[in-house]
Amino acid sequence: MRKKIILPGLFLLLGSIFTSCEKTIEFNLNDIKSLIVVNGTLNPENQIRIEVKKSLSVLEERNFYETIPNATVKIYEDGVFLEELAYAGKIDTFIEYQDYGIEVKHPYPVGFYYSENIVPKSGSTYKIEIACIGFDPVMGETKIPFPVLIDESISSMETKNNDYGGQTIFINAGVNFTEPINENNYYRFYAFAKRGIELKIMNNHHYGGGFSEYGSYGNPENQFNPDDFIPSDTIVEMADFTGFLASYDPLLNRNASTDILGTESEFTNMFSDELINGKNYTLSFYYLANRPLYTEFGEYLQTDIILETISEELFLYMKSADRQYQTSHNEFSEPTPVFSNITGGLGVFGSAARSYSSSVIGEYPMDDKTYVSYDSPIYQNN
């Protein structure tokens, strides 16, 4: 016959294990040590300029970042010390608006470190060392890439019927380049547009007042009729972008790995050579034109493109910062850390090299036309 054995001590032990307890941990915000945050991109075309700031804790409720004005910033080229960067800055003021109309002013330093003597060179490796009392020393390194030359840029205009009974004007553009073989390259590109508008059209048909004044819809009496128009000899030049860029190109699709049908998706201007290494490639995109284009009267539309070859660390930093921004308002997404190549601190020390190209719809410049800027006194006093 088996005996039932009761072990009261075991139940007491289990009870003590699963009994919850609380412990108050004192936390002082001042115990959080600030780090040096570096933000600098070297470019062979520009003066060296490095921002050195103080990190901000997520528990702090400030909306401004302080520059560290008393740091020592040394720069090296291919292992050889060049110089200590100079500082230029000022005191700015952040105004905090509180309840009952109370304003609290927070003065803080803003500025940057620079060199007037150093001209960065593609192919060279640059290192910065930063030290300041009260902070851990930091270091960052980057190798400036060589620019990838643009073979050709193209643009064309296409008009489509829209859902509002009118028409939408698309500018289809692209840039062709040959990607170096057996290299890991990273890119960022920019596009800008400049338009030349015939002076009398600009003045007499309310160019800035709305598409319907002489566009494809609106009151027929107000519409511009090119058949009986006598143009002047002056073209007014102004920026044309609406701020809208889009693309079906897989390299410019933020979600390219999941977009297998070639549909339009979220646009990004950063890409790697993973899909095009060693190939000749035409990067394509489009944007909307603000107004019709009358090339027969000397009007034109110019698309300017900058193709930047960027260092790997700058690419990783920007891509991770972009992912963090995209997921910052999604409470179900996992936190996205931002890449940094700053040892001992935060931020990025990267580099880039640029190539330029332009394409024009219409004829520009023309010998029998005078070109004036929209912002110039010549036009404003017209």
Secondary structure, DSSP 8 states (H G I E B T S, - for coil): -------HHHHHHHHHHHS---------GGGS---EEEEEEE-TTS-EEEEEEE---TT-------B-TT-EEEEEETTEEEEE-EEEEEEEEEEEE-GGG-EEEEEEEEEEEEESS----TT-EEEEEEE-TTS--EEEEEE------EEEEEEEEEEEE-TTSSEEEEEEEEEEEE--TT---EEEEEEEEEEEEEHHHHHHTTGGG-GGGTSSSS-GGGS--GGG----SEEEEEE---S--B---GGGBTTGGG--S-----B-SEEESTTTTT-EEEEEEEEE-SS---GGGT-EEEEEEEEEEE-HHHHHHHHHHHHHHHHTT-TTS---------BTSEEEEEEEEEEEEEEEES--S-TT-EEEETTSHHHHT-
